[in-house]
Amino acid sequence: TDPPYRLHGCIINLFEHMDDEYTKILQNIDARAPDYIEKLQFETKVFELCTKLNRYLEMKEYSSNDICRAYLRKVEHMYYRFDYNFKWDESLSDHALSESYQEMKSLCRYILSKDQTDRLRTRAMLCHIYYLALHDHWYEARDMMAMSALQNSIDRSDASTQILYNRATVQLGLCAFRKGFIKDSHQALADLQGSGRLKELLAQGIAPNRYERTKDEENREKARLLPYHQHINLELMECVYLVSAMLSDVNHCLTHYPDGRRRMISRNFHHVLKSSERQTLVGSPETVRDHVVAASKALFVGDWQNTVKNIVNPKMNSKVWDLFHESSAVKQMLIEKIKMEALRTFLLGHSSICDSLSLSFLEKQFDLEIKIIHQIISKMILMDELMASLNDPTNCLIMHRSEPSKLQAMALRLAERVNQLGELNERLIEIRNTVVLPVRGRFNAT
């Protein structure tokens, strides 16, 4: 009972068992109960024990494999924590950044260089990517994910590592959205959001399945669930995905609409729009999805003011945007993106109507600088999205070719379908005229 104390067995195994039991306690407590907050206060003591364990192993000069196991436990207690003292300028050196950033980088670097098992290295890298994305180090996190090529080998990993990979991917998508990279955000979130098993893939709940699970399978799934304080807000993720899909897909549909083939980037987003169109009575938007659908309908006609009203309002701020750090900068970025996409939509929709447009009129209409309007129009002309030219002396946009109207596009589609129907009838006549011999025997069911 008197110090120095002696422990029977491996000290690393004892700490890992203790940490696992503490996680099980948090998993089996209702997150809304006061008891959860009481038990969560012991997280600081567990973290202090982990720090002391690392110092002890370094002092006793344990093997690199044992030290890597202990380091990874500390990394897994650090990666999801947001450091409010973190500096946001990526041009700063590592010494000018916070202590948590330096410690996370040194621990992960040691594991990547010394560990001989792929699992610890993979988990350390994913934790580091999650931490960097959480603190808006977008370029560093994106490059680390791309250089690791984990998307090619993650299917062969265990279930908990796959869950960590999904969490890192979601955090990368949220980071890209905060930085204004809308297409990268949509690309990162599309697969998970369209899977229909989001809670399962992020280990934040057990979704009802079509087939019955055995008791062992259900227990294994419950054991993989994360404690509530490590969860990612699913409503926030859905809103970011739908807004990024709206900004990426609206102009894409308008660009390819005249040829009769309406291509889409996000099937899930179009499914949401079609389900809203089937409703007989549409009231004022209430949920996050309703707000995005109403904003999309306004953006289709180039009305950026109503789009902003449906996306940025007190209800959406309390549900989504205020959850971001420096939410005012995120909302300002989003408003600017909506203005730019509304300008593109307006130009694509009115290219068949107008012969010329004044840039000063566009400046007043969309509250954008002439320089930004000039950049958007030049890019659209370069990408062959808009058949027009800029006349600098008159400061006007001159249209060269009028696109087919909606009626003309519908007539083209009707003619194409009539041709397809005629070809189908000819094939049926040919099949009917041929002699079909009966085949004896049966087919094996596959």
N, C-alpha and C positions, 0 to 999 in steps of 0.2 A: 504493500500500500504506500510505501514511501518512495520518492524518486531516488535514483533514476528508475523508470518503469521498463519492464521487459514484456515483449509480445511474443506469443508462440505462433510460428508460421511466418509466411511472407507478408511484409508490411504493405506491399502494393496490393496484394489480393484482399487483405482486410479492408483497405480503403475503398477498393472497387465494390466490394460487397456492401459496405456501409453506404456508399453513394447510390447504388442500385436500390437498396431498401428505402432510402429517403425519397427517391423518385417514385417508387411504388406507393408510398404514403401520399404524395401529392396527386398521383393518378386516381386514387380511390376516395378522394375527398371532393365534395361538390365545390366547384369554383366560386359559387355565389355565397357560400357559407363563411361565416367569420373564422371558422376553424382553419380554412385554407390560408387566409392572410397570416394567422398566427404561426402555422407551420412554415410558411414561406419566409418568415424572418430568420429561420435557421440556415437559409441559403448563404448568408454572410459567414457564418461559422464554418460551414462546409468548405467554402472558398478559402478561408484562412487555413484550415487544415490541409487543403491541397497545396497551398503555398509553402507551408512548413514541411510537407512531405517532399516537395521538390528540392528544398534547401538541404534536407537531410540526405536525400539520395546523391546530390551533388557533393556534399561534404564526405560521405562514405565512399564515393567513387564507384557507384554501382555501374552495371553494364549499360551500354547505350540503349538496348532494347527495353530495359526496365525504366530508364529515364524517359524514353519516348512514350511509354504507357502512361506514366504520371503526367507528363506534359500535355498529352491529349485530353486527359480528364480536366485539366485546368482550361484548356482551349474550349472544350465543350461547355464550360460554365461561363465563358466570356463572350462567345461569338454573337449571341443574340441580345446582348446588353447595349443600349444606346448610351454613348458617352457625350454628355452635353458640353464638356470642355473641349471637344474635338474641334480643330481648326479646319475650315472648309476650303482653303486655298491649296489646290493640288500642286502648285508650283513650289511649295515650301519643301525644305529638306526633312528627312526623317527626324532629325534632332529637334526641329521646331514644332513637330506635331506632339500630340498628347502622349502620356506615358502608356496608356492602354494600347495605343497603336504600335508603339515600339515593342512592348512586351508581346503582343500578339504576333508581330512579324518575326521576332527572335525565336519564339517557341515553335511556330510553324516551320521556320527555316531549319531549325535543328531536327525536327521530325522528318522533313523531306530529305535531309542529307544523311541522317544516321539510321533511319529505320530500314529494316530489311523485309518487311511485310507490306504488301500493297494496300491492305485495309487501313492501317493507321495513316499512311501517306495520303490516301484518297480522302479520308475523313478530315485530316488536317487542312488539306487544300480547299475542300468544300466549306469548312468553317471560316477559313480566311477569306474566301470569296464572298460569303454571306456578310462577314463583318465589314469588308470594304464597300460592298453595295449598300449596306445599311447606313454607312456614313458618307455616301455620295462620291466615293472614289470610283466613278464609272469606268474610266479608261483602264485603270489598273485591274479592276475586277473582271472586265470583259476580256482583256488580253490573257489573264490567268486562266479563265475558263476555256478560251479558244486554244491556248497552247497545251493545256492538259489533255485535250481530246477525250474527256470523260464521257461524252455522249456516245462514243463508240464502244465503250467497255462497261458502262454502268449497269447494263442488263445482267451481267455476270456477277454482280456484287450482291451482298445480302440485303434483306429488306430494309433494315434501318439505314444503311448507306444510301439506298435508292431514295428513301424519304428525305434524307439530308440533301441529296442532289436536287430533288424537286423544290425544297425550301430555298436553296441557293438560286435556282432558276427564277422562282417567283420574286425573290428580292432583287435580282438583276433587272427584271422587268419593271418593278416599281422604281428602281434607281434610274433607269433609262427614261421613264416618264417624267420624273422630277427634273432631269437634266434637259428635257425637251426633245429627246430622240423617240418620236412617236412610233415609227415603224419597228425599231428595235424592241420597244416595249411590247407591241402587239405580237411580234414574233416569239418573244420569250414566254408570253402568257397564253398563247393560242392553244397549244397542245393540252395543257392542264385544264384550262377553262372549258374546252370542248369535249373533254373526256367523260363528263358526267359523274366522275368519282373523285371530286376534288378533295372532299374531307378525308377519304381513304388514302389518297396519294400524299397528302400532307400530314397524315397521322393525327388529325384533329377531330376524329369521330368515325363511327362505323356506319356506312351507308347501307340501307336495306338492299339485299341481293335477291336475284331471281331464284336461285337455288338455296336450299337449306344448308347452313354450315354445320359442321360437327362441333362438338364441344371443345375439342382441342384446337381447331382452327379459330374459333371465336376467342378462346383464351389467348392464343398467340397474337391475334389482332389487337386485343385490349392491352396486352403487355407492351405493344409498340406505340401506343398512344402517348403523345407528349403532354406534359403538364400545361395547365391553362395559360400560365404566364409566358410560355414560349410560342403561343399561337400567333398566326398571321391573320389579320382581319379579312375575312372572306368577302364581306360587303365592299370593303375598300378595293380588294383585288378585282372584283367583278366590275366595279365602276371604272377603274383604270383601264381594264380590258375593253369595255364597251366604248369608252370615249376614244381610246386609241384606234379601235376598229372603225368608229364613225369618221374620224379624221383621215384615216388611210383609205377607206373604201368608198366614200361618197363620190369623190372626184374620179376614182377608178371606174365606177359604174357609168358615170356620165361621159367619160372619155371613150369607152368602148360601146356605148349604147347605139349609135347610128348603124352599125353593121349587123344589128339584129341579134347579136350574141352578148348577152349581159353577163360578163364575167364578174366573179366575186373573189375577194380576198378572204373574208371571214364568213364561213357558212353559219356559224352560231349567231353572229350579229344579224344576218339576213333572216334567220329563223325567228329571232326576236321581233324584227320589223314586220314579218308576215303574220305572226301571231297577234300583233297589235292591230293590224289592218282587218283581221277577221272579227274583231269585237264590234258588236252592233252599237254599243253606247260607250263612248270614250269621255271620261271626265277629266278633272284636273289631275296632274301627275302626283302620285303619293310616294311610291317606292323609287329607289335609285334607278331601276330599269325603266320605269315610266318617264322619269326626267330625261334620260338619254334618248329614248324613243321620240319624245316631243322635240328635243333639240335636233335630232337627225332630220325630222320632217321640215324644220325651219331651215336647216343648213342645205337641204336639197334645192331650195329656191333662192339661196344666197342671202337669207335674212340673218345676219350675224348678231343683231341685237336681241332677237327672241331666242337665238341659240344660247347666248351668254346668260340670259335670264333663266333659262331652264337648267343650265349646268352650274352656274355660280349664283347661288341664292342662300338665304339663311338656313333653309332646311338641308340643302346639300353640304353647306359648310359644316354644320354640326355633325352630319353623318360621315362625311368623307374628308373634305379638304382640310379641316382643322386638325385632323390626325397627323398630318405631315409636319415635320419640322420646317420652320420658315414657310408657313402656308401662304402668306401673302405673295411671296415670290412665285410659288407654284401656280396660284390663281392668275397672276399677271401673265405668266408664260402661257397658260391655257387660253386666256383671252386673246393674246396675240396670235396664237396658232389658229383659233377659230376665225379671226378676221382674215388671215391669209387664205385659209381654205374656202371661206365664203367668197372671197375675191375670185379664186379659181373657178368656183362653181358658177358665179355670175358670168364670168367670161365665156365659159363653155356653154352655158344656157342661152346666152344672147349673141353668140357668134353668127347664128343663122338669121338674126333679126336686124342687127345693127351693121351699118357700113363703116362707122368709125366711132371711137369713144375718146373723150378727152381725159387725160391723166389727172387733171385737176378735179374733174367730176368724181373719178374713182377715189381720189384722196379724201374728198369730203364725205363720200358715201360710206367708205370703210374705215375712216379714221386711221389711215396708214401714211407713212412718209412716202414721198415720191421715189426715193431711192429704193425702198422695199418693193413698191409696186413695179418699178422698172426691173428689178431682179426677178420677181415672180413671172412677169410677162416674158422676159428674155428666156427664162428656163423653159416655159411652156412652148415657146416657138422653137427652141433648140431640140426639145424632145418630141416635136411633131404633134403636140397635143392641140395646138392652136395655129390655124393658117392665117397669119397676120404679120404685120411689120410695124415697127415703131418709127414714126416721123418726128425727128428731133426738132426741126424748125417750128412746127405747129404744136408740138408736145401732145400728139394724138396717137392712138392705136388704130390702124387701118386694117380692116378685114379683107382678105383676098378671096376666100371661098366660103360660101354658105353651106353649112352642114344640112343634111336632110332633116326635115321636120319630123315630129312624132308620127304624124299621119303617113308620111312617106316611109318612115322606118317600119311602121306596122304593115304597110302594103308590101314592102320587100319581104318581111317575114311570112306574110300570107302566101306570096308567090312561091317562096322557098318550100313551105309546107305542102302546097298543092303539087309541086314537082315531086316531093318525096312520096306523097300519096299515090301519084301516077306510077312511079317506079315500083312501089309495093304491089299495086294491082297487077302490073305486068309480070312480076315474079310469081304471084299467086296463080295467074293463068298458065304460066309455063309449068309450074309444079302440078297443076291439075291435069294437064295434057300428057304428062309423063306417066308411064306404067309403073306402079309400085308393086313389087313382088312381096308376098307375105314371108315373114321371117319366123322360123320355128325356134323354140327354145325360150329362155327367160333371161333377164338381166339380173346380175347380182346387185343387191342394194349396197350402196357405198355410204 
